[in-house]
Amino acid sequence: MNRLYTSALLLLVLAASSCRRQQIQIEHIHTRQQLDSIIAVLPATDVKIDSIPVRVLHMKLKGLFTYYGQPVDQLLVSTKDEALTQISFDTEKGARDLIHALEADNGIGEKQYSSPILSWNTVEKKIEFVMPDFEGNLLTVSNKEKASISLYFNNPVNNRITSIYQSQHPSSNTNNYKIEVDNDECGYRIYVNGFLALDHPGARTMGVTADINSYLVKGRQQQMTVELLPGKDFDGNARKQLHLESVVHVTMTRWSENSCQSPVVLDFRTPYADTSLRTGAHSSRYTRVSKFAGQPVARTTNTFEIPPVPYELPCYATATDIRNIPDAKEKILAHYRKLKDAYEKKDPQQLENLLFPLEQNKQMAWYQFKATDGQTAWANILEKAQASTGAHLDDNVLLYITPDGRFAKLLPSENSDNPAFYLEDADKIYPLDYYVAINKNGAVQFAVN
């Protein structure tokens, strides 16, 4: 027994002496276990650990560390729930060699702001590289400059939502479509291929926007419908008919990662009558009159063409006609109550089960394709759940069904100023008004964001 103990002690001493002679390469530290094995062989006087409540440690480590060959004097390490979250450190020189090494391993870094800050996003970690007090540009960086580096660890989450972004690549079509709406003296609803993209009751607003990729259908031909509503006047009183100046102006733009330009795809303004009216008995100002003035509501539909959408979202293939399901509203409300319960209990497994179809469709409809996007999507879901103080479902919701009958959405009751379903925290509310589909087996799924 004594021999065994002596041998173990000798091995520990040899490991410690070896650690003193060799440089510890920070780029090879990926897990808490690797960090702990290094701490175990460092002299105890060189390690300080500051503990703060609930399993969070901030560790200041001083030892023989390097980062891509550049000496590092001190580390600040943060861990949470037994996992690495961040390592930060400084180097006194060698900025150019560090940049070249990082780009060789991770590709060209993304420049942030106007200062020399670079960042790299990988599945394992995000790397932020800063050159303090440097006044040149990246072409004039030399090895005389010092650098500050922070490694933010993406602790792996192996669930279905994160795996979507690794296993299912989006279409090669990387166009992203956005509408921007201005309106005068009326409310409006904007539908894209039957999906309600914007619902706005107020009069005279500018620059209301919505992304519409999820509402596009396979092929070139698309459709937009503008519905004018009487809305409210400037005193907040509901109108019964459309004001003579009721006009809605919709501009659609397209952009992609491959282009800095955002060309206009559609520029549409609801029509005027062939006349104009004096704004007052003694005024010299005239206004053009909406063609729909005096009507209780009005609709106008326009078709437009875009480069062909090559994909059809998975939810389209399985959706059945909701209009033929007698208890469709009750089924949809029951599904929303499951989501409400999952958010209130902050239950990751239930959130994953309920939101997987939605994230799957989002991944296909958008240009995102990096595995880190899955980490971000799941982190955002969990952060909303953790930060929320309550989930709310309107007691008197209305059910909107798309014209083809395949998708439905809950709308708030007429007297409600809040969305049909939302999370709230101390400062604001988060609308979660998803479209749902019902498949041939009668199962409800959140389908379109």
N, C-alpha and C positions, 0 to 999 in steps of 0.2 A: 504493500500500500504506500509506504514511504517512498519507494522507488518510483511508483507511478506519479505521485505528487511532485517529486523532484523533477521528473522528466517534463511534466506539464509546465512547471515554473520555468524550466530552462527554455522551453519553446517560446513562452511568452516574452522572456527577456531577449531572445534572439530576434523575435518579431519586432519588438520595440526598437532594438538597435538598428535593424534593417530599415524600419520606417524613418529613423533619424537620417540615415544615409541617403535614402531614395526620395525623390520628389513625389508628392502626392498629386496626381493629375485630376483637377476638379472636373474636367469634361467627362471623366469616367465615373463620376458619382451620379447615380440615377435614383437610388432608393434609400430609405431610412436605414435599412440593414447594412448597406455599404458604408454609410456614414458612421454608423455605430461601430463597425469593425475598425474604422480608422481611429475613432475616439479611444477605443480600448487600448491602442498601443502608443498613444501620445502621452508625454509626461503630464501628470495630473495638474501641475501648476500652469500648464499652457491652455487649459480648457476651463471656461467659465460658463455656467448654465444658469440663466435667469428664468424662473418658472412663474407663469401667470395663470389665472384660474382655468379650469376645465381643459386639461390635457393639451395645452398649447405651450410650446417651449420656444424661447428665443435663445440660440446658442451662439456665443462669440468664441470662435476657435482660432488659435494662433499656432501655426506649425509650418512645416516645409511644403507649402502648396504652390502649384503652378497652374496656369491656364493657357493651353496651347503653347507651352514652353516659356511663358512670361511669369516671373516670380510674383507671388501674391503673399502679402504679409499677414493679413487678417481676414477672416470670413465672418459674415453675419448670416446665420442659418435659421430659418423659421420652419417649424413643423406643426402639423395639426392632425389630430386623430391618427397618430403613428405614421404619418406620411410626410414626405418633404413637400413644402409649398414654395419656398424661395431660398436661394443662396445669393448673397450680394458681396461684392469685393471690389477692390481697386488695384490697379497696376501702376507703377511709377513711370513706365515707358513701354514702348513696343506696340503702340496703337496700330501702326500699318500692318505689321506681321499678324496681329490678332484679327484684323479685318480680313486679310487674305485667307487665314486659316478657317474663319467662320464661313466665308463664302465658298471655300472648297468643300466644306462639309454640308452646308445648308442652302447653297444657292445665293443669289444676290439679295442682300438685305433691303428691307423697305425703309426709306428715309422718312423720318417723322418731323413735322413742323418745319421751321426754318433753321433750326439748330442742328448740329451734327449728331443726331440720335438715329441709330439704326436698330431695326428689330427683325428677328427671324421667328417664324412660327413653325413648329414641328409637332408631331404627335406627342413626343416626349415632353417637350418644354418650349416655352417662349423665351427668347434671349433678347434682352435690351442692352444695347451698347451705347455708351455716352462718353463724349470727350469734353470734360469740363474746361471752361475758359478757353476753348479753341475758337479762333476767329477766322480761320481759313475755310476751305471747302474740302470735299472728300478727295479731290485731285492733289491737294497740297499736304495731305496728312503724311507725317513722317513718323519714325520710331521714337522721336523725342517726346511725342505727346503721351500723356498718361490717359488711362481709360477707367471708367466705372462700368461694371457689368452686373446685371441682375438676371438670374435664371428663375423663371416662374414655372413650376412643375405642373404638368397636366396629369394628375393622377388618373390612371386608366379606369374608365367605367365601361365594363363589357356588357352592355344591355342592347336591346334591339334598336333603340334610337341612335346610339352612337355608331352602331355597326352599319346603319344605312349608308353613312357617308363613306364607308370603306368598300362595301359590297355592291352598292348601286350607284353607278356614275350617271350624272345627268346627261341630257341630250347635248350634242355639239352646238345646238342653237343657244348662244349666250346673250341674246337680246333681252333687255329688261324694259318693260313698258310701264309708264306712269301717266296718270291723268291729273290735270290741274284745272280747277273750276273757279270761275268768278260768277257772281250773280247779283242782280238788282231787283229789289222789291218783290221777291218771291222765295219760297223754299224750293227744294228740288230733290229728286232721287235720280241717280245715275246707275243704269244697268249695263253690264258687259256680258253679252251672250246669255242674258237672263239672270245673271248673278247681280245682286244689289251691291254695288261697289261703294257708293256714297249715299248717305241719307242725311240731309242737312235742312233744318226747318228755318234757319235765320235768313233775314233779308240783308242784302248788300254786304257780302263778304268776298274776300279776294284770297286767292292762293291756297284753297283747300285741295289737298293732294291725296292720291291713293295709288298704290302699286296694284297692277291688275294681271300679272303673269299667271296666277292660279286660275283666272277666269277665262283664259284663252283656250280655244278648242283646236283639235288637230286640223291642219290645212291652212289655207291662205285667207279665206273669207271669214270675217268676224263681224259682230253686230253690237252697236251701242244704242241704247234708248235713254232719252232725257225726259223725265217726268217733271212738269212744273206744278207746284203746289201753292195755294194762296199764302201760306206761311203766316207770319205775324208782322204787324207794323212796328214802327220804332218805339212805340209805347208798350209793346209786348202784347197787344190785343190781336187775337186771331182774326184773320180776314176770311170772308165767305167766298170771295171770288178773286181771280187773278187781277192784280193791279195793272194799269195801262202800261207801266214801264217794266213789266215782268220779263226779264231776259236772263238766260243762262248761257255762259260762254265756256266751252270745254276745249282744252288743248291737250293732245296726247303726244308724248315724246318717247323716243327709243334711244337707249344707250347700251354700251357693252364695255367689257374690260379691254377690248381691243381698240377702242376709239374714245377720244376725248370729246367728240361731238355728240350732241343729243338732237338728232333731226326730228322735226315735227311730222308726225304720222297723220294726225287729224286735227283740224282747227274748225270747230263748229260753233255757231251762235244761233240760238232759237230765232225764228224769223220775225220780222217786223211787218206790220200792215203797210200798204202803199200810201201812207199819209203821215203827217206829224201834227202835233197839237201845241198851241201856246201854253206854257206852264202856268201862266196867270193872266188875269184880265188886263193888267197894265205892264206885263213883262214882255221883253223883246226876245226871251229865250224860248226855243221850241224843243220839244222832245219827240223822238220817234216812238211810235206806239207799237206795243207787242201785238202780234197777230192773234194771240190768245186772250187778249184783255177781256175781262168780264166772264170768262168761263170758270167753272168750279175747279177744273183740273185739265191738264193738257199733256199729250205725249207726242214725241217725234222720234222716229227710229232712223238710224243711218247705218249703212254697211261700210266697212273699210277693209282694205287689204294690207297684209303685212307679209314679210318673208315667211314661207310656210312653217307652221309649228309641226315638228316631226313626231312629237310624242302624244300619247293619250294617257292621262293620269290613271293609275290603277283603279281609283274610285269610280271612274266613268264606266269601266267594263263590268263592274259588279252591281251597279245601282239599279234598282227597280223603280217603277212608277209609284211614288208615294201617294198620289191621288187615289190609288186603288186599295189603299190600306185603311180600313175604317178607324182603327185606333192609333193612327200614325202620330198624332200630337202627344198622346199619352206615352207612347214608346220613346219619343224624342225627349220629352220631359224627364222620364225615368233615367235616360242615359245622362242627361245633364245633372240630375241629382247625384249620380255616381261620381261625376267629376267634382261636383260641389263637396261631396263627402271626402274625396281623395285630397282635395286642397285643404280642407279643414283639418283632416288628420295628418296632413303632410306626409302622405303615404307614397314613397317613390315607386313601388311595384305597381300600384293601381294607376298612378299617373302614366307610367310607361305603357301599360296595357291600353289605356284609353286614348293616349295621344300618339301612339305609334302610326296609325294610318294617316293622320294629319301630317306628321313629320315626313313620312314616306312620299306623300304627294308634293309637299313643299320642296323636298330634295330634287324631285324630277322637274318641277316647274321653274326652278331657279338655277343659276349658273354655279352654285356652290358645289364643290367636289372634293375638298380637302377633308381628311379625317378629323382635323382640328375643328371643323365646322360642327361635327357631331358632338364633340365635347362641349362646344359653346352652346349649342341648342339645348342639350340636357342641363348644363349649368344654369341657363336662363330659366328653364322650367322650375328647377329646384329652388333657385333664388326667389322667384316669385312666390312659390309655396311657402318658403321659410319667412319671407318678409310680410306676407299678408296677415291681416288681423281678422279677415272674414271673407267668405264667398257668398254672393247674393244672387238669387234667382227671382225675377219678377213674378208676382203671384198671378198676374193677369196677362201673360204673354200672348202675342199674336203669332200665327204661323204663316210665314211667306214661303211659297213653293215656286221653284223656277218653272218657266213655261213648259219645259219638256217633262216636268214631273219628277226628275231624278234627284233633286236636292232641295232641302228645306232649311230655313233659318228662323230662329226665334227673334221676333221684334218686340220691343217693350210696349206696354200698354200706352194708350194715347196720352194719358196724363202724366207719364213718367218722363223725367229728364235724364234718367240713367239708362245704360244699356240693359238688355234683357238679362244678361249674365255678366258678372264682373267680380274681380277681386278688389279689395281695398286695403290700404295700409294707413299710416298716420297722416300721410300727405296727399294721396291721390287715389284714383281708381284705375284699374286695368281692364278694359273691355275684352271679353273673350267670347265674341259672337261668331262662332264657327258655323259653316254649313255642314249639314249631316246628310248621309245617304243611308238607305236601308237595303240590304242585299236580299237575295232570293230566299235565304233562310230566316228572314225577319230580324237579323241582327243590325243594330244601329252603329254607325261609325262616324266620328268626326272626320270630315273629308277635305274641306277647303278652308283656308284661313282668310 
